[in-house]
C-alpha cells in the first residue's frame, strides 16, 4: 500500500504534486504518519446519512484493521480459488 504522502497527481502543467497538498515530501518512511485505505469490506452507516446526504460517510469515520492473513476480496475466479485454499488451511 502507498502512503498518501508519497502519492502524486499531475497538475495543469503536467508536473507532479503531492496528492495530500503538502509542499514538501517527507523523505524518510519512518517519519510518515500512519495511513489507512478503504478496502470496502464493511460499511456501517445510518440510513439517514445515505438518504439525506447521498453518502456512506457521516461526520466521523471509524475503522477496523483487517488481518491480512484472513482477509480476502473476491473479484475473480483466482480470488475464489485462493479463498478455498484459505478455508482448507483454516480447517486443518
Helices and strands as residue ranges (DSSP letters): G 4-6, E 8-10, E 16-18, G 29-31, H 47-53, H 77-91
